[in-house]
Amino acid sequence: MPRTVQLLIIDPQNDFCDLPAGPQGTPALPVAGADADMQRLAAFIDQAGDALDEITVTLDSHHRLDIAHPTFWQTRDGGAVSPFTPITAAQVRAGEYAPRQPAALPRALAYLNALEARGRYTLMVWPVHCEIGSWGHNVHTAVRQAYNRWEERRQAIVRKVNKGSNPWTEHYSAVQAEVPDATDADTQLNRALIEALDRSDLLLIAGEASSHCVKASTEHIVQHLPGGRPERLLLLTDCMSPVGGFEAQATGFLATMRAKGVRTATSAEALQLLKQ
C-alpha cells in the first residue's frame, strides 16, 4: 500500500546557522554545527527525491521589538539588558527589570505569570534574530536550493509556515505560541498545519534548534496529531543541533520522545528506510 512521506523543516534560517560573517550579514543567534546540519539536510532532500511527497518549512518571523528581545527591556537604572538574560515575573515585580515602555508593564507581567504557570520555559532575552525582511530571516541557501529542485521536479510547492510575529508571546513551536493570545489566531493551535502533517504515514523532522524550536514543535505535534501514532515521527538527529548551553535540554528531549514512541535516525539511515 502506498505511503505518504512528509518532511518538516523547523526554522532552517541564516540567523540560526554558524555561517561566516560576510557582506550579506552576520548570523544573530548561530547554533554550533547548524551549517553542517543544513548541508546534510540539503543532500538528504536531493537524495530522497520523489520519496518525499510533501515538504513544510517553518520560519521564525520576528519584529525588532519583541518581548524576548533586548529592545523591549531595561534594568532598574535604565540600562540595557544583555542577550541570554532570563527574566522572571518575580524579578519584574521587584523592579529588577522593566519594559522600556512603562505602559507595557501590566501586560508583560501577565505574560510572565502565564508563561511560568505552564512550566515549560522561563522568558529568555535572545539577540534580535530572524527579523522579518532581513538576511537572517532567509532560509539557508543550500536547503532552499535543494527544496527548489524538489519543487520543480515534483511540480509541488513547499508549504511555508510563519511563526513568532506577535511581539507579546514567545513562539518556539510551529504549532502554537507558548502563551496563545486570545485575540490573535496566529498564536493559537495551527489546526491547518496539524491536519496537513496528520496525512503522513512517515513524518521526518529536522531543523534548528533541537533544544528549542524543534523540541517545542515536536512536543506539540505528538500532543495534538489527531491520528496519534507517534511512531510515524522520525527525527533526523544529524540535521539538528542545540543552542550552546542547552545541550541537556536537547538530550532530554530526544530521550522523552523515544519513550513516547518517536523514532530517531541519521539522514543516511533515513534514506535507507525510504528505500524499503
C-alpha positions, 0 to 999 in steps of 0.5 A, a space after each residue: 500500500 502506498 505511503 505518504 512521506 512528509 518532511 518538516 523543516 523547523 526554522 532552517 534560517 541564516 540567523 540560526 546557522 554558524 555561517 561566516 560573517 560576510 557582506 550579506 550579514 552576520 548570523 544573530 543567534 548561530 547554533 554550533 554545527 547548524 551549517 553542517 546540519 543544513 548541508 546534510 539536510 540539503 543532500 538528504 532532500 536531493 537524495 530522497 527525491 520523489 520519496 518525499 511527497 510533501 515538504 513544510 518549512 517553518 520560519 521564525 518571523 520576528 519584529 525588532 521589538 519583541 518581548 524576548 528581545 533586548 529592545 523591549 527591556 531595561 534594568 532598574 537604572 535604565 540600562 540595557 539588558 544583555 542577550 541570554 538574560 532570563 527574566 522572571 515575573 518575580 524579578 519584574 515585580 521587584 523592579 529588577 527589570 522593566 519594559 522600556 515602555 512603562 505602559 507595557 508593564 501590566 501586560 508583560 507581567 501577565 505574560 510572565 505569570 502565564 508563561 511560568 504557570 505552564 512550566 515549560 520555559 522561563 522568558 529568555 532575552 535572545 539577540 534580535 534574530 530572524 527579523 522579518 525582511 532581513 538576511 537572517 530571516 532567509 532560509 539557508 541557501 543550500 536547503 532552499 536550493 535543494 527544496 527548489 529542485 524538489 519543487 520543480 521536479 515534483 511540480 509541488 510547492 513547499 508549504 511555508 509556515 510563519 511563526 513568532 510575529 506577535 511581539 507579546 508571546 514567545 513562539 518556539 513551536 510551529 504549532 502554537 505560541 507558548 502563551 496563545 493570545 486570545 485575540 490573535 489566531 496566529 498564536 493559537 493551535 495551527 489546526 491547518 498545519 496539524 491536519 496537513 502533517 496528520 496525512 503522513 504515514 512517515 513524518 521526518 523532522 529536522 531543523 534548528 534548534 533541537 533544544 528549542 524550536 524543534 523540541 517545542 514543535 515536536 512536543 506539540 505535534 505528538 500532543 495534538 496529531 489527531 491520528 496519534 501514532 507517534 511512531 510515524 515521527 522520525 527525527 533526523 538527529 544529524 540535521 539538528 543541533 542545540 543552542 550552546 548551553 542547552 545541550 541537556 535540554 536537547 538530550 532530554 528531549 530526544 530521550 522523552 520522545 523515544 519513550 513516547 514512541 518517536 523514532 530517531 535516525 541519521 539522514 543516511 539511515 533515513 534514506 535507507 528506510 525510504 528505500 524499503 
